[in-house]
Amino acid sequence: MKSGMDAPHLPAGHPFHAVLDAAVRARAGLAPAAVPEPAELWEAGFFGLDRVRAFTEAPESARRETLRLCAEGLLEEGYFIEKSGLNCNAMLMLAAETVEEKSLYAMMASDEAVHLHLVAPYLPNAAARSASNPFLKLLERVIEEGSAPAKVYLLQVLLEGWGLTHYKSLGDGCRAASLSQAFKHILKDEALHHRGGVLLFDPAKLSDSDRAFVAGAVVEIFRMVQAGPRLTVSAVERARGGLTRAQKTEVFRELGAEAQSAPRLSLLRGLLDEVDSAFLRDTFARYDLLRPFGPEECAA
């Protein structure tokens, strides 16, 4: 079964949208609102761009383009995470052995449908986008290739646990009240999803091949965090039409890449410690996963 990231949308104006809108309002209690331009959703300081000379000394048009790219990067990740959650929870529901587990995953799928409907309007041309960044490619692979126990560990325990801090930050920093409320609604649901994964995960259900698959995915996730705020640096680079290696290193330094990554790596490790993760002990030692990369390494 596929991840569902490439599932099509109904055409705009289709009458079924009104039915879905009503269902989402009934569950989330949020009414449709005016949608600001992505560049207006978060201030430069949210991304640390107020400390970056390549941003602050750029023309207004380049600064606005950088903010747009940063915002759309966040929204795109959220959109595809929630979109793929529909298929993922369907898989987990079919694999579940008890009525209670099946019920949980059915409700989680419903939550993801609401989240998708709340986020999608803020992402321009959402239906035409493809899941192309490395994190989304990894997520797609976990959903399509991972066993049910591996999905529970990687998605519910680790990534939905990470989502508790991530969505809180997005909601607190967002300048659009409607989207801020949407993130706070998502945060409430993510807490339940994560807690369910912590309670349901049983390391004894992981086969040897599952453990190898999980270890590989954990290394990729930690490497992405070790490498610093790449989305932000990429946005600066694209808006300026390119950066040299030295300029990228300076941007990472001005953003405080190591200072950003260190607590995030500790957070991820703490999430894994909520369950029995002893099988990953050698993986952490071998790959030095808790060391944030310096600006030069990030730029490389």
C-alpha positions in Angstrom: 0.0 0.0 0.0 1.3 3.4 -1.0 1.8 6.4 1.4 -0.9 8.4 -0.2 1.3 11.5 -0.6 0.4 11.7 -4.3 -3.3 11.1 -3.9 -5.3 13.7 -6.0 -7.8 16.2 -4.7 -11.3 16.9 -6.0 -11.5 19.9 -8.3 -12.1 23.3 -6.6 -15.8 24.0 -6.5 -16.9 20.4 -6.3 -20.0 20.2 -4.0 -18.4 17.6 -1.8 -16.0 20.2 -0.4 -19.0 21.7 1.4 -19.7 18.4 3.1 -16.1 18.0 4.2 -15.9 21.6 5.4 -18.9 21.0 7.6 -17.4 17.8 9.0 -14.1 19.6 9.9 -15.9 22.5 11.5 -17.9 20.0 13.6 -14.8 18.2 14.8 -12.3 21.1 15.1 -14.7 24.0 15.9 -12.8 26.2 13.5 -14.5 28.2 10.8 -12.8 29.1 7.4 -10.9 32.4 7.6 -9.0 34.7 5.2 -5.7 33.2 4.1 -2.6 35.5 4.3 0.3 35.2 1.9 2.9 32.7 3.2 5.5 35.5 3.6 3.2 37.1 6.2 2.7 34.0 8.4 5.9 34.2 10.5 8.3 37.0 11.2 12.0 36.9 10.3 12.9 36.4 14.0 11.0 33.1 14.1 13.6 31.6 11.7 16.5 33.5 13.2 16.9 35.5 10.0 17.1 38.8 11.9 20.7 37.7 12.8 21.7 36.8 9.2 23.4 39.6 7.2 22.6 37.9 3.9 19.0 38.4 4.8 19.0 41.8 6.6 21.1 43.5 3.9 19.1 42.0 1.0 16.5 44.0 -0.9 12.9 44.0 0.3 11.9 41.7 -2.5 14.6 39.1 -1.6 13.7 39.3 2.1 10.0 38.7 1.3 10.9 35.8 -1.0 13.1 34.2 1.7 10.2 34.4 4.2 7.8 32.9 1.6 10.2 30.0 1.0 10.7 29.4 4.7 6.9 29.4 5.4 6.1 27.2 2.4 8.7 24.7 3.5 7.1 24.4 6.9 3.6 24.2 5.4 4.6 21.7 2.8 6.0 19.3 5.4 2.9 19.6 7.5 0.6 19.1 4.5 2.4 15.9 3.4 2.7 14.5 7.0 -1.0 14.8 7.5 -1.9 13.6 4.0 0.2 10.5 4.3 -1.2 9.9 7.8 -4.5 8.9 6.3 -3.0 5.9 4.5 -0.6 5.1 7.3 -3.4 4.8 9.9 -5.5 2.7 7.6 -2.5 0.3 7.4 -2.1 0.3 11.2 -5.8 -0.2 11.7 -5.8 -3.3 9.4 -2.8 -4.7 11.1 -4.1 -4.1 14.7 -5.1 -7.2 16.7 -7.6 -5.7 19.2 -10.7 -3.7 18.9 -9.1 -1.0 21.0 -6.1 -0.6 18.7 -8.3 -0.6 15.6 -10.5 2.1 17.2 -7.4 4.2 18.0 -6.1 4.1 14.5 -9.5 4.8 13.0 -9.8 7.9 15.2 -6.2 8.9 14.4 -7.0 8.7 10.7 -10.0 11.0 11.3 -7.7 13.4 13.1 -5.2 13.5 10.2 -8.1 14.2 7.8 -9.0 17.3 9.9 -5.4 18.4 10.2 -4.9 18.2 6.4 -8.0 20.2 5.8 -6.8 22.9 8.3 -3.3 23.2 6.9 -3.9 22.8 3.1 -5.5 26.2 2.4 -2.4 28.1 3.6 -0.1 26.2 1.2 -0.4 27.7 -2.4 -1.0 25.1 -5.1 -1.0 22.3 -2.5 -2.5 19.7 -4.8 0.2 20.3 -7.4 3.1 19.8 -5.1 5.3 16.7 -4.7 7.0 15.3 -1.6 10.5 16.0 -2.7 12.6 16.9 0.3 14.7 14.2 2.1 12.5 14.1 5.2 9.4 13.5 3.3 11.1 10.9 1.2 12.1 9.1 4.4 8.6 9.4 5.8 7.2 7.9 2.6 9.6 5.0 2.8 8.8 4.3 6.5 5.1 4.2 5.7 5.4 2.0 2.6 8.2 -0.4 3.7 8.1 -0.4 7.5 6.3 -3.1 9.5 3.5 -2.1 11.9 5.8 -2.2 15.0 8.4 -0.1 13.1 5.8 2.4 12.1 4.6 2.7 15.7 8.1 3.3 16.9 9.3 5.7 14.2 6.0 7.6 13.6 4.1 7.6 16.9 6.8 7.5 19.4 9.5 9.5 17.7 8.0 11.8 15.0 4.6 12.5 16.7 6.5 13.1 19.9 8.7 15.6 18.0 5.5 17.2 16.7 4.5 18.2 20.2 7.3 20.7 20.3 7.2 21.6 16.6 3.5 22.4 16.4 3.6 24.4 19.6 6.4 26.5 18.2 4.6 27.0 14.9 1.4 28.0 16.7 3.0 30.3 19.2 5.0 32.1 16.5 2.4 32.3 13.8 1.0 35.8 13.0 -2.3 34.5 11.5 -4.7 33.8 14.3 -6.6 31.2 12.3 -3.5 29.2 11.5 -2.2 29.5 15.0 -5.5 28.0 16.3 -5.2 25.2 13.7 -1.8 24.3 15.0 -3.0 24.3 18.6 -5.8 22.0 17.6 -3.3 19.7 15.9 -1.0 19.8 19.0 -3.8 18.5 21.2 -4.4 15.5 18.9 -0.6 14.8 18.5 -0.3 14.4 22.2 -2.9 11.6 22.2 -1.3 9.9 19.1 2.2 10.0 20.7 0.8 8.6 24.1 -0.9 5.8 22.2 2.3 4.9 20.5 4.3 4.8 23.8 1.7 2.5 25.3 1.4 0.2 22.4 5.1 -0.2 21.3 6.5 -3.5 22.2 10.2 -4.0 21.2 9.7 -7.8 21.3 7.5 -7.4 18.2 10.4 -6.1 16.1 12.1 -8.7 14.0 15.8 -8.5 13.2 15.0 -6.9 9.9 12.7 -4.4 11.6 15.5 -3.4 14.0 17.9 -2.8 11.1 15.2 -0.8 9.2 14.4 1.3 12.3 18.1 1.9 13.0 18.7 3.1 9.5 15.7 5.5 9.7 16.8 6.8 13.1 20.3 7.6 11.7 18.7 9.5 8.8 16.4 11.5 11.2 19.2 12.4 13.6 21.6 13.3 10.7 19.0 15.8 9.4 18.8 17.5 12.8 22.6 17.4 13.2 22.9 19.3 9.9 21.2 22.4 11.3 18.5 24.7 9.9 18.9 23.6 6.2 15.5 24.8 5.2 16.2 28.3 6.3 19.7 28.4 4.6 18.2 26.9 1.4 15.6 29.7 1.4 18.2 32.4 1.8 20.3 30.8 -1.0 17.4 30.5 -3.4 16.1 34.1 -2.8 19.6 35.5 -3.4 20.3 33.3 -6.5 23.0 31.3 -4.8 25.6 31.4 -2.0 29.2 30.3 -2.0 30.4 27.6 0.4 31.9 30.3 2.6 28.7 32.4 2.6 26.6 29.3 3.5 29.0 28.6 6.4 28.5 32.1 7.6 24.7 31.9 7.4 24.8 28.7 9.5 27.1 30.4 12.0 24.8 33.4 12.3 21.8 31.2 12.7 23.6 29.4 15.6 23.4 26.0 14.0 25.0 24.1 16.8 23.0 25.8 19.5 19.8 25.1 17.6 20.6 21.4 16.9 21.9 20.4 20.4 18.5 20.6 22.3 16.7 19.1 19.4 18.9 16.1 19.4 18.4 15.7 23.1 14.7 16.0 22.6 14.7 13.2 20.0 16.8 11.0 22.3 14.5 11.6 25.2 11.5 10.6 23.1 13.2 7.3 22.3 13.9 6.8 26.0 10.2 6.8 26.7 10.1 3.2 25.4 12.7 0.4 25.5 15.2 1.5 22.9 18.2 -0.6 24.1 18.5 -2.2 20.7 19.7 1.2 19.3 22.6 1.7 21.8 25.3 0.6 19.4 23.8 2.7 16.6 24.1 5.9 18.7 27.7 5.1 19.6 28.7 4.1 16.1 27.3 7.1 14.3 27.8 9.8 17.1 24.2 10.9 16.6 24.0 13.3 19.5 26.8 15.7 18.3 25.5 18.8 16.5 27.4 19.6 13.3 29.4 22.9 13.2 28.7 25.5 10.5 31.4 24.2 8.2 30.0 20.6 8.3 26.4 22.0 7.8 27.5 23.9 4.8 29.2 20.8 3.3 
